[in-house]
Amino acid sequence: MPNIYSTDFSSSAYRTDTLIIGAGQAGLAAAYYAQRAGLECILVDEQAAVGDVWNLRYDSLRLFSPAWASSLPGWPWPGNPLRYPTGKEAAEYLRAYAARFQFQIHHQQRVVRLQQVGNSGYRATTAMGQQYIARQVVVCTGGFQAPKVPALTQQLGSEVTQLHSRDYRQPSQVPGSGPVAVVGSGNSALQIAADLARAGRSVYLAFDERTPAMPNNALMWVMLKVGGLLRASRHRPIGAQMIARPEPVVSSDLRAVRRLPNVHLIGRAVTAPTPSSLQGQHHTTPALDAVLWATGYAPDFQWIELPVLDASGHPVHYRGLTQFPGLAFLGLPWLDSRGSALLEGVGRDARRVIRALAAGRMAPVEKMNVNVAVLR
């Protein structure tokens, strides 16, 4: 087996046993278990500081889980465990977590190429030209990378400002004083619609009324934890049923939006009858100043130069492990369970994946639900 450390690379290349791409919640959880396993590791991240991704979200953002159900492994949230932390608090918690365990993190290093080196290692190259050589790599960039918008965007004219929720921070950045549409059927759409309405804007919310809603209180979280629903694997019957259902929204947030007199629910967006309006299943908006698309994200793993993606660009894996030795993923929605993309749930996945990598295990091909011969 070739020795990757003797390969003729630039002397400026960093060499490590384990390279973790992404220093968000998944990357930090992976680093925690790598550290405990005695694995030398380096984390690389495109942001200037740990937690910056949370700081870049809209100002009114709050976690959908209480602090006591949102901790990374090895260190619970400080402060009142019953509160629902803000996005700013989440950023502070992640920064403190990284400092507490003294992880080696290289910031402002966005990986643009990941290649296999022989049969026993990987080379990552960043936009800055820095190279990293590692025996194993854990990709922790998450599944929320490229903003996803519908074809309706092309039907609107230039007089309508269009923003994706990724770029929204606060109501003052939305130009004009006239009507605004928020399109989406998730929790972010509800929070942003309420944010804009409370700032005095007339908001037309294109929300699919078939979206299920559930309470978000202490009792619900106790039931989820005790009942094990957040840990139910997608490869088991209960998890398979859960993943097939639409993602619920917080019922209290939906009620709060319905009570706001300047929020008008128009149903799922269908078309744009004019260059400045949207038609929902039930109502049509007046001429709009802006449309805010809270329509989710698509994966962006095209920088991985290995046949490990399916036709839609999603990584093919089994509970985070791939068919390539030493290559794994963490932090993806439903990587294994509903909790896989949550602050606390990612720790369970990280422990299992790091242990498997340390033992040299790969994904069992017979359990992967995609024919590996068609991977690109």
TAPE-V72714 format. One line per field, one symbol per residue. psi: psi as a letter, one per 40 degrees, with the letter a starting at -180 (. if undefined). burial: # if it has 9 or more other ideal C-beta (glycine too) atoms within 8 Angstrom, else .. A space follows every 10 residues. Layout:
BEGIN
psi->???
burial->???
END
This chain:
BEGIN
psi->hihdeeigii eehihidhhh hhfadddddd ddddddefhh ihhiieidih eddddeiide hiieiideff iihehihiah eeihiidddd dddddddddd efihhhifgh hehhiihbef aihhhideei ihhidihhhf eiegdhhhii eddeeiieeh hhiiddehdi deehiaeaii hhhifadddd dddddddeee ihhhhghhee hiiiigiddd ddddddeede ehieeidddd dddeiihiih ddddddddeh dehhheihhd igdieeiihi ddiiiahidi hhhfeaiiig feehfigeia deeiihihfd iaehhehiii eihfddided eidddddddd ddddddddef iihhdeeheh heeei.
burial->.#.#..#... ..##.#.### ########## #####.#.#. #####.#..# #####..#.# ###.###### ###...#... #...#.#..# ########.. #.#.#####. #.#####..# ######...# ########## ###.#.#.#. .##..#...# #####..#.# #..#....## ########## #######... #######... #..#.#...# #.###...## #####...## .##.....## #.##.##..# .########. .#..###### ..#.#..### #####.###. #.##.#.### ..######## ####.##### ##.####### ########## #######... .##....#.. .#..#.
END
